[in-house]
Amino acid sequence: MALTDNIDFDDLTPVHWVGIAAAAVTGVYHLVTGVQIGGVFGVSFLFATAGFALGIAAVLVAYRPRLVYLLGIPFTGGQIVLWYLLNDVPPIPAGHAVDKGAQVVLIAALIVLLRRET
């Protein structure tokens, strides 16, 4: 049994794919940053990576979609708030801008998907 046997690609809309892509971008950013930083602070980035990866997996297999969307919004929003509190902005470095842009897109996709579920 292949992993893709549990994924119904026909049920995934363009909004799902935009959200998955945005989550992948921010997940990879957090993975790279976590490895580069290392230590306890780096582990927090790896935790974020795991959250985005688990969210992608849950969406792909349609595991409790409404709950996943509901949890994804504050999880991702919290990333933005923490980033703002822990960084001197402006200026916003290019890598950070890509990450935060992806997170804003992800939140928008999650809101659209959540509204479709209700």
N, CA, C and O atoms as a GROMACS GRO file, in nm:
protein
  472
    1MET      N    1   0.084  -0.117   0.000
    1MET     CA    2   0.000   0.000   0.000
    1MET      C    3   0.089   0.125   0.000
    1MET      O    4   0.172   0.143   0.089
    2ALA      N    5   0.071   0.208  -0.099
    2ALA     CA    6   0.151   0.330  -0.112
    2ALA      C    7   0.091   0.441  -0.028
    2ALA      O    8  -0.029   0.442   0.001
    3LEU      N    9   0.176   0.533   0.011
    3LEU     CA   10   0.131   0.648   0.090
    3LEU      C   11   0.022   0.725   0.016
    3LEU      O   12  -0.073   0.774   0.077
    4THR      N   13   0.036   0.736  -0.114
    4THR     CA   14  -0.061   0.814  -0.192
    4THR      C   15  -0.196   0.745  -0.203
    4THR      O   16  -0.291   0.806  -0.251
    5ASP      N   17  -0.206   0.620  -0.159
    5ASP     CA   18  -0.336   0.551  -0.161
    5ASP      C   19  -0.435   0.619  -0.066
    5ASP      O   20  -0.556   0.606  -0.085
    6ASN      N   21  -0.387   0.689   0.034
    6ASN     CA   22  -0.474   0.756   0.131
    6ASN      C   23  -0.509   0.899   0.091
    6ASN      O   24  -0.580   0.968   0.164
    7ILE      N   25  -0.459   0.943  -0.024
    7ILE     CA   26  -0.483   1.080  -0.069
    7ILE      C   27  -0.581   1.078  -0.184
    7ILE      O   28  -0.560   1.010  -0.285
    8ASP      N   29  -0.689   1.154  -0.170
    8ASP     CA   30  -0.784   1.169  -0.279
    8ASP      C   31  -0.754   1.302  -0.348
    8ASP      O   32  -0.804   1.407  -0.309
    9PHE      N   33  -0.672   1.295  -0.451
    9PHE     CA   34  -0.628   1.415  -0.519
    9PHE      C   35  -0.744   1.494  -0.580
    9PHE      O   36  -0.735   1.616  -0.596
   10ASP      N   37  -0.852   1.426  -0.613
   10ASP     CA   38  -0.968   1.493  -0.672
   10ASP      C   39  -1.036   1.587  -0.571
   10ASP      O   40  -1.102   1.683  -0.611
   11ASP      N   41  -1.020   1.560  -0.442
   11ASP     CA   42  -1.082   1.644  -0.339
   11ASP      C   43  -0.999   1.768  -0.306
   11ASP      O   44  -1.047   1.858  -0.237
   12LEU      N   45  -0.876   1.773  -0.355
   12LEU     CA   46  -0.789   1.886  -0.326
   12LEU      C   47  -0.811   1.996  -0.430
   12LEU      O   48  -0.788   1.976  -0.550
   13THR      N   49  -0.855   2.111  -0.383
   13THR     CA   50  -0.885   2.224  -0.469
   13THR      C   51  -0.758   2.308  -0.491
   13THR      O   52  -0.657   2.286  -0.425
   14PRO      N   53  -0.764   2.405  -0.583
   14PRO     CA   54  -0.649   2.495  -0.598
   14PRO      C   55  -0.614   2.567  -0.468
   14PRO      O   56  -0.497   2.594  -0.442
   15VAL      N   57  -0.714   2.599  -0.386
   15VAL     CA   58  -0.686   2.665  -0.258
   15VAL      C   59  -0.606   2.571  -0.167
   15VAL      O   60  -0.514   2.616  -0.098
   16HIS      N   61  -0.640   2.442  -0.168
   16HIS     CA   62  -0.560   2.345  -0.091
   16HIS      C   63  -0.414   2.349  -0.137
   16HIS      O   64  -0.323   2.354  -0.055
   17TRP      N   65  -0.393   2.346  -0.269
   17TRP     CA   66  -0.257   2.342  -0.322
   17TRP      C   67  -0.179   2.470  -0.292
   17TRP      O   68  -0.059   2.465  -0.267
   18VAL      N   69  -0.247   2.584  -0.294
   18VAL     CA   70  -0.181   2.709  -0.256
   18VAL      C   71  -0.139   2.702  -0.109
   18VAL      O   72  -0.027   2.739  -0.074
   19GLY      N   73  -0.229   2.653  -0.023
   19GLY     CA   74  -0.196   2.639   0.119
   19GLY      C   75  -0.083   2.541   0.142
   19GLY      O   76   0.006   2.566   0.224
   20ILE      N   77  -0.086   2.429   0.070
   20ILE     CA   78   0.021   2.328   0.084
   20ILE      C   79   0.154   2.388   0.040
   20ILE      O   80   0.256   2.367   0.106
   21ALA      N   81   0.155   2.460  -0.072
   21ALA     CA   82   0.279   2.522  -0.120
   21ALA      C   83   0.331   2.625  -0.020
   21ALA      O   84   0.450   2.629   0.009
   22ALA      N   85   0.241   2.707   0.033
   22ALA     CA   86   0.283   2.809   0.130
   22ALA      C   87   0.337   2.744   0.257
   22ALA      O   88   0.438   2.789   0.312
   23ALA      N   89   0.272   2.639   0.304
   23ALA     CA   90   0.319   2.568   0.423
   23ALA      C   91   0.454   2.502   0.397
   23ALA      O   92   0.540   2.498   0.485
   24ALA      N   93   0.474   2.452   0.275
   24ALA     CA   94   0.602   2.391   0.241
   24ALA      C   95   0.714   2.495   0.239
   24ALA      O   96   0.823   2.470   0.289
   25VAL      N   97   0.685   2.612   0.183
   25VAL     CA   98   0.786   2.719   0.178
   25VAL      C   99   0.828   2.758   0.320
   25VAL      O  100   0.947   2.764   0.350
   26THR      N  101   0.731   2.785   0.406
   26THR     CA  102   0.766   2.828   0.542
   26THR      C  103   0.825   2.713   0.622
   26THR      O  104   0.911   2.735   0.707
   27GLY      N  105   0.782   2.591   0.596
   27GLY     CA  106   0.840   2.475   0.664
   27GLY      C  107   0.987   2.456   0.629
   27GLY      O  108   1.069   2.431   0.717
   28VAL      N  109   1.019   2.467   0.501
   28VAL     CA  110   1.159   2.454   0.458
   28VAL      C  111   1.242   2.569   0.514
   28VAL      O  112   1.355   2.548   0.558
   29TYR      N  113   1.187   2.689   0.513
   29TYR     CA  114   1.259   2.803   0.570
   29TYR      C  115   1.292   2.778   0.717
   29TYR      O  116   1.405   2.802   0.761
   30HIS      N  117   1.195   2.728   0.793
   30HIS     CA  118   1.218   2.701   0.935
   30HIS      C  119   1.316   2.586   0.955
   30HIS      O  120   1.395   2.588   1.049
   31LEU      N  121   1.312   2.487   0.870
   31LEU     CA  122   1.407   2.376   0.879
   31LEU      C  123   1.550   2.426   0.858
   31LEU      O  124   1.638   2.397   0.938
   32VAL      N  125   1.572   2.500   0.752
   32VAL     CA  126   1.706   2.552   0.722
   32VAL      C  127   1.753   2.645   0.834
   32VAL      O  128   1.867   2.635   0.879
   33THR      N  129   1.666   2.734   0.879
   33THR     CA  130   1.703   2.827   0.985
   33THR      C  131   1.732   2.753   1.115
   33THR      O  132   1.828   2.786   1.185
   34GLY      N  133   1.651   2.655   1.148
   34GLY     CA  134   1.672   2.578   1.271
   34GLY      C  135   1.805   2.505   1.271
   34GLY      O  136   1.874   2.501   1.373
   35VAL      N  137   1.840   2.448   1.156
   35VAL     CA  138   1.968   2.376   1.146
   35VAL      C  139   2.084   2.476   1.156
   35VAL      O  140   2.184   2.448   1.221
   36GLN      N  141   2.070   2.590   1.090
   36GLN     CA  142   2.177   2.690   1.093
   36GLN      C  143   2.198   2.747   1.233
   36GLN      O  144   2.312   2.766   1.276
   37ILE      N  145   2.090   2.775   1.304
   37ILE     CA  146   2.100   2.835   1.437
   37ILE      C  147   2.147   2.733   1.539
   37ILE      O  148   2.237   2.760   1.620
   38GLY      N  149   2.085   2.615   1.536
   38GLY     CA  150   2.119   2.511   1.632
   38GLY      C  151   2.076   2.549   1.774
   38GLY      O  152   2.011   2.651   1.795
   39GLY      N  153   2.112   2.466   1.867
   39GLY     CA  154   2.080   2.493   2.007
   39GLY      C  155   1.931   2.491   2.036
   39GLY      O  156   1.850   2.445   1.955
   40VAL      N  157   1.897   2.542   2.154
   40VAL     CA  158   1.757   2.543   2.198
   40VAL      C  159   1.672   2.629   2.108
   40VAL      O  160   1.560   2.590   2.073
   41PHE      N  161   1.723   2.745   2.069
   41PHE     CA  162   1.645   2.833   1.981
   41PHE      C  163   1.623   2.768   1.846
   41PHE      O  164   1.515   2.782   1.787
   42GLY      N  165   1.722   2.696   1.795
   42GLY     CA  166   1.707   2.625   1.668
   42GLY      C  167   1.601   2.517   1.676
   42GLY      O  168   1.531   2.491   1.578
   43VAL      N  169   1.589   2.454   1.791
   43VAL     CA  170   1.487   2.349   1.809
   43VAL      C  171   1.347   2.408   1.793
   43VAL      O  172   1.257   2.340   1.743
   44SER      N  173   1.328   2.532   1.836
   44SER     CA  174   1.195   2.594   1.819
   44SER      C  175   1.160   2.608   1.671
   44SER      O  176   1.043   2.596   1.634
   45PHE      N  177   1.259   2.633   1.587
   45PHE     CA  178   1.236   2.639   1.443
   45PHE      C  179   1.203   2.500   1.389
   45PHE      O  180   1.119   2.486   1.300
   46LEU      N  181   1.269   2.399   1.442
   46LEU     CA  182   1.242   2.262   1.397
   46LEU      C  183   1.103   2.218   1.442
   46LEU      O  184   1.037   2.141   1.372
   47PHE      N  185   1.058   2.266   1.558
   47PHE     CA  186   0.922   2.240   1.603
   47PHE      C  187   0.822   2.300   1.505
   47PHE      O  188   0.723   2.236   1.469
   48ALA      N  189   0.849   2.423   1.462
   48ALA     CA  190   0.762   2.487   1.364
   48ALA      C  191   0.760   2.407   1.234
   48ALA      O  192   0.655   2.388   1.174
   49THR      N  193   0.878   2.359   1.190
   49THR     CA  194   0.885   2.276   1.070
   49THR      C  195   0.796   2.154   1.084
   49THR      O  196   0.722   2.120   0.991
   50ALA      N  197   0.803   2.089   1.198
   50ALA     CA  198   0.720   1.970   1.221
   50ALA      C  199   0.572   2.006   1.217
   50ALA      O  200   0.492   1.929   1.162
   51GLY      N  201   0.534   2.120   1.272
   51GLY     CA  202   0.395   2.162   1.269
   51GLY      C  203   0.345   2.182   1.127
   51GLY      O  204   0.235   2.138   1.093
   52PHE      N  205   0.424   2.249   1.045
   52PHE     CA  206   0.384   2.271   0.906
   52PHE      C  207   0.379   2.139   0.829
   52PHE      O  208   0.288   2.117   0.749
   53ALA      N  209   0.476   2.051   0.852
   53ALA     CA  210   0.477   1.921   0.784
   53ALA      C  211   0.356   1.836   0.824
   53ALA      O  212   0.293   1.773   0.739
   54LEU      N  213   0.325   1.834   0.953
   54LEU     CA  214   0.209   1.758   0.999
   54LEU      C  215   0.079   1.817   0.943
   54LEU      O  216  -0.014   1.743   0.911
   55GLY      N  217   0.074   1.949   0.933
   55GLY     CA  218  -0.044   2.013   0.875
   55GLY      C  219  -0.062   1.975   0.729
   55GLY      O  220  -0.174   1.946   0.685
   56ILE      N  221   0.047   1.974   0.654
   56ILE     CA  222   0.040   1.933   0.513
   56ILE      C  223  -0.009   1.790   0.504
   56ILE      O  224  -0.099   1.759   0.425
   57ALA      N  225   0.049   1.702   0.584
   57ALA     CA  226   0.010   1.560   0.582
   57ALA      C  227  -0.138   1.544   0.616
   57ALA      O  228  -0.209   1.467   0.552
   58ALA      N  229  -0.184   1.616   0.718
   58ALA     CA  230  -0.324   1.605   0.760
   58ALA      C  231  -0.418   1.651   0.649
   58ALA      O  232  -0.522   1.590   0.628
   59VAL      N  233  -0.381   1.758   0.579
   59VAL     CA  234  -0.465   1.806   0.469
   59VAL      C  235  -0.466   1.704   0.355
   59VAL      O  236  -0.570   1.677   0.296
   60LEU      N  237  -0.351   1.648   0.325
   60LEU     CA  238  -0.343   1.552   0.214
   60LEU      C  239  -0.430   1.429   0.237
   60LEU      O  240  -0.489   1.376   0.143
   61VAL      N  241  -0.436   1.383   0.361
   61VAL     CA  242  -0.517   1.263   0.390
   61VAL      C  243  -0.655   1.298   0.443
   61VAL      O  244  -0.730   1.210   0.485
   62ALA      N  245  -0.689   1.428   0.441
   62ALA     CA  246  -0.819   1.477   0.485
   62ALA      C  247  -0.852   1.434   0.628
   62ALA      O  248  -0.964   1.393   0.658
   63TYR      N  249  -0.753   1.444   0.716
   63TYR     CA  250  -0.774   1.411   0.856
   63TYR      C  251  -0.832   1.532   0.928
   63TYR      O  252  -0.764   1.633   0.944
   64ARG      N  253  -0.957   1.523   0.970
   64ARG     CA  254  -1.028   1.626   1.044
   64ARG      C  255  -0.998   1.766   0.990
   64ARG      O  256  -0.943   1.850   1.061
   65PRO      N  257  -1.035   1.790   0.864
   65PRO     CA  258  -0.998   1.915   0.798
   65PRO      C  259  -1.035   2.041   0.876
   65PRO      O  260  -0.954   2.132   0.888
   66ARG      N  261  -1.155   2.047   0.928
   66ARG     CA  262  -1.197   2.168   0.999
   66ARG      C  263  -1.104   2.197   1.117
   66ARG      O  264  -1.063   2.311   1.138
   67LEU      N  265  -1.071   2.095   1.194
   67LEU     CA  266  -0.981   2.111   1.307
   67LEU      C  267  -0.841   2.154   1.261
   67LEU      O  268  -0.779   2.240   1.322
   68VAL      N  269  -0.794   2.094   1.154
   68VAL     CA  270  -0.661   2.129   1.101
   68VAL      C  271  -0.658   2.275   1.059
   68VAL      O  272  -0.562   2.346   1.088
   69TYR      N  273  -0.762   2.321   0.990
   69TYR     CA  274  -0.768   2.461   0.948
   69TYR      C  275  -0.775   2.552   1.070
   69TYR      O  276  -0.707   2.655   1.076
   70LEU      N  277  -0.858   2.515   1.168
   70LEU     CA  278  -0.873   2.596   1.288
   70LEU      C  279  -0.742   2.608   1.366
   70LEU      O  280  -0.709   2.716   1.416
   71LEU      N  281  -0.669   2.499   1.377
   71LEU     CA  282  -0.541   2.502   1.449
   71LEU      C  283  -0.432   2.570   1.368
   71LEU      O  284  -0.342   2.633   1.423
   72GLY      N  285  -0.440   2.556   1.237
   72GLY     CA  286  -0.337   2.613   1.150
   72GLY      C  287  -0.333   2.765   1.151
   72GLY      O  288  -0.226   2.825   1.138
   73ILE      N  289  -0.449   2.827   1.167
   73ILE     CA  290  -0.454   2.973   1.164
   73ILE      C  291  -0.377   3.035   1.282
   73ILE      O  292  -0.288   3.117   1.259
   74PRO      N  293  -0.405   2.999   1.408
   74PRO     CA  294  -0.328   3.059   1.518
   74PRO      C  295  -0.183   3.009   1.522
   74PRO      O  296  -0.093   3.083   1.563
   75PHE      N  297  -0.159   2.886   1.479
   75PHE     CA  298  -0.021   2.835   1.476
   75PHE      C  299   0.063   2.922   1.382
   75PHE      O  300   0.173   2.964   1.418
   76THR      N  301   0.011   2.948   1.264
   76THR     CA  302   0.084   3.028   1.167
   76THR      C  303   0.087   3.175   1.208
   76THR      O  304   0.190   3.242   1.195
   77GLY      N  305  -0.025   3.226   1.257
   77GLY     CA  306  -0.029   3.364   1.305
   77GLY      C  307   0.069   3.386   1.419
   77GLY      O  308   0.133   3.491   1.428
   78GLY      N  309   0.081   3.287   1.505
   78GLY     CA  310   0.177   3.295   1.615
   78GLY      C  311   0.320   3.306   1.566
   78GLY      O  312   0.403   3.372   1.628
   79GLN      N  313   0.349   3.241   1.454
   79GLN     CA  314   0.483   3.252   1.394
   79GLN      C  315   0.512   3.395   1.355
   79GLN      O  316   0.623   3.445   1.375
   80ILE      N  317   0.412   3.462   1.298
   80ILE     CA  318   0.429   3.601   1.255
   80ILE      C  319   0.449   3.692   1.376
   80ILE      O  320   0.538   3.777   1.376
   81VAL      N  321   0.367   3.673   1.478
   81VAL     CA  322   0.377   3.756   1.598
   81VAL      C  323   0.513   3.736   1.666
   81VAL      O  324   0.580   3.833   1.702
   82LEU      N  325   0.555   3.611   1.682
   82LEU     CA  326   0.685   3.584   1.745
   82LEU      C  327   0.799   3.645   1.664
   82LEU      O  328   0.892   3.702   1.720
   83TRP      N  329   0.790   3.632   1.533
   83TRP     CA  330   0.895   3.690   1.447
   83TRP      C  331   0.903   3.840   1.470
   83TRP      O  332   1.012   3.896   1.486
   84TYR      N  333   0.788   3.906   1.472
   84TYR     CA  334   0.785   4.051   1.490
   84TYR      C  335   0.844   4.091   1.625
   84TYR      O  336   0.919   4.189   1.634
   85LEU      N  337   0.812   4.015   1.729
   85LEU     CA  338   0.860   4.048   1.862
   85LEU      C  339   1.010   4.022   1.879
   85LEU      O  340   1.076   4.089   1.958
   86LEU      N  341   1.063   3.926   1.805
   86LEU     CA  342   1.202   3.885   1.823
   86LEU      C  343   1.299   3.948   1.724
   86LEU      O  344   1.420   3.923   1.731
   87ASN      N  345   1.249   4.029   1.632
   87ASN     CA  346   1.336   4.086   1.529
   87ASN      C  347   1.324   4.238   1.527
   87ASN      O  348   1.222   4.296   1.562
   88ASP      N  349   1.434   4.300   1.484
   88ASP     CA  350   1.434   4.444   1.461
   88ASP      C  351   1.382   4.470   1.320
   88ASP      O  352   1.452   4.444   1.222
   89VAL      N  353   1.262   4.521   1.310
   89VAL     CA  354   1.206   4.552   1.178
   89VAL      C  355   1.150   4.692   1.179
   89VAL      O  356   1.103   4.738   1.283
   90PRO      N  357   1.153   4.761   1.069
   90PRO     CA  358   1.223   4.729   0.945
   90PRO      C  359   1.373   4.750   0.960
   90PRO      O  360   1.414   4.804   1.062
   91PRO      N  361   1.454   4.712   0.868
   91PRO     CA  362   1.420   4.650   0.741
   91PRO      C  363   1.390   4.501   0.758
   91PRO      O  364   1.426   4.440   0.858
   92ILE      N  365   1.324   4.445   0.660
   92ILE     CA  366   1.291   4.303   0.660
   92ILE      C  367   1.382   4.234   0.560
   92ILE      O  368   1.376   4.261   0.441
   93PRO      N  369   1.469   4.142   0.608
   93PRO     CA  370   1.555   4.068   0.517
   93PRO      C  371   1.472   3.988   0.415
   93PRO      O  372   1.361   3.945   0.445
   94ALA      N  373   1.526   3.968   0.298
   94ALA     CA  374   1.454   3.901   0.188
   94ALA      C  375   1.402   3.763   0.229
   94ALA      O  376   1.287   3.730   0.199
   95GLY      N  377   1.483   3.684   0.295
   95GLY     CA  378   1.440   3.550   0.337
   95GLY      C  379   1.323   3.557   0.433
   95GLY      O  380   1.230   3.477   0.425
   96HIS      N  381   1.328   3.652   0.523
   96HIS     CA  382   1.218   3.670   0.617
   96HIS      C  383   1.091   3.713   0.544
   96HIS      O  384   0.982   3.668   0.576
   97ALA      N  385   1.107   3.800   0.445
   97ALA     CA  386   0.992   3.848   0.369
   97ALA      C  387   0.923   3.734   0.295
   97ALA      O  388   0.800   3.726   0.290
   98VAL      N  389   1.002   3.645   0.237
   98VAL     CA  390   0.945   3.529   0.168
   98VAL      C  391   0.870   3.440   0.267
   98VAL      O  392   0.758   3.396   0.240
   99ASP      N  393   0.931   3.416   0.382
   99ASP     CA  394   0.868   3.333   0.484
   99ASP      C  395   0.739   3.395   0.534
   99ASP      O  396   0.636   3.328   0.539
  100LYS      N  397   0.743   3.522   0.570
  100LYS     CA  398   0.622   3.588   0.621
  100LYS      C  399   0.515   3.600   0.514
  100LYS      O  400   0.396   3.587   0.543
  101GLY      N  401   0.556   3.624   0.391
  101GLY     CA  402   0.460   3.627   0.280
  101GLY      C  403   0.390   3.493   0.264
  101GLY      O  404   0.269   3.487   0.245
  102ALA      N  405   0.467   3.386   0.271
  102ALA     CA  406   0.410   3.251   0.262
  102ALA      C  407   0.313   3.226   0.377
  102ALA      O  408   0.210   3.162   0.358
  103GLN      N  409   0.347   3.276   0.494
  103GLN     CA  410   0.259   3.256   0.609
  103GLN      C  411   0.128   3.333   0.596
  103GLN      O  412   0.023   3.284   0.634
  104VAL      N  413   0.134   3.453   0.542
  104VAL     CA  414   0.012   3.530   0.519
  104VAL      C  415  -0.076   3.458   0.416
  104VAL      O  416  -0.198   3.449   0.433
  105VAL      N  417  -0.015   3.408   0.310
  105VAL     CA  418  -0.089   3.333   0.209
  105VAL      C  419  -0.150   3.208   0.271
  105VAL      O  420  -0.265   3.174   0.243
  106LEU      N  421  -0.074   3.139   0.355
  106LEU     CA  422  -0.124   3.019   0.422
  106LEU      C  423  -0.245   3.051   0.509
  106LEU      O  424  -0.345   2.979   0.505
  107ILE      N  425  -0.237   3.157   0.587
  107ILE     CA  426  -0.351   3.195   0.672
  107ILE      C  427  -0.473   3.226   0.586
  107ILE      O  428  -0.584   3.184   0.619
  108ALA      N  429  -0.453   3.298   0.477
  108ALA     CA  430  -0.565   3.330   0.388
  108ALA      C  431  -0.627   3.202   0.332
  108ALA      O  432  -0.750   3.189   0.328
  109ALA      N  433  -0.544   3.108   0.288
  109ALA     CA  434  -0.594   2.981   0.235
  109ALA      C  435  -0.670   2.904   0.343
  109ALA      O  436  -0.777   2.848   0.316
  110LEU      N  437  -0.618   2.902   0.463
  110LEU     CA  438  -0.685   2.830   0.572
  110LEU      C  439  -0.821   2.893   0.605
  110LEU      O  440  -0.917   2.823   0.633
  111ILE      N  441  -0.827   3.024   0.601
  111ILE     CA  442  -0.955   3.091   0.627
  111ILE      C  443  -1.057   3.056   0.518
  111ILE      O  444  -1.173   3.026   0.548
  112VAL      N  445  -1.014   3.058   0.393
  112VAL     CA  446  -1.105   3.021   0.284
  112VAL      C  447  -1.151   2.876   0.300
  112VAL      O  448  -1.270   2.847   0.287
  113LEU      N  449  -1.058   2.787   0.328
  113LEU     CA  450  -1.094   2.645   0.344
  113LEU      C  451  -1.187   2.625   0.463
  113LEU      O  452  -1.280   2.545   0.456
  114LEU      N  453  -1.161   2.695   0.571
  114LEU     CA  454  -1.246   2.683   0.690
  114LEU      C  455  -1.388   2.732   0.658
  114LEU      O  456  -1.486   2.670   0.698
  115ARG      N  457  -1.398   2.842   0.588
  115ARG     CA  458  -1.531   2.895   0.553
  115ARG      C  459  -1.607   2.799   0.463
  115ARG      O  460  -1.729   2.789   0.470
  116ARG      N  461  -1.534   2.727   0.378
  116ARG     CA  462  -1.600   2.629   0.291
  116ARG      C  463  -1.651   2.508   0.369
  116ARG      O  464  -1.746   2.442   0.328
  117GLU      N  465  -1.586   2.480   0.483
  117GLU     CA  466  -1.624   2.365   0.565
  117GLU      C  467  -1.749   2.391   0.646
  117GLU      O  468  -1.816   2.297   0.689
  118THR      N  469  -1.782   2.518   0.669
  118THR     CA  470  -1.898   2.549   0.754
  118THR      C  471  -2.021   2.578   0.673
  118THR      O  472  -2.127   2.606   0.729
   0.00000   0.00000   0.00000
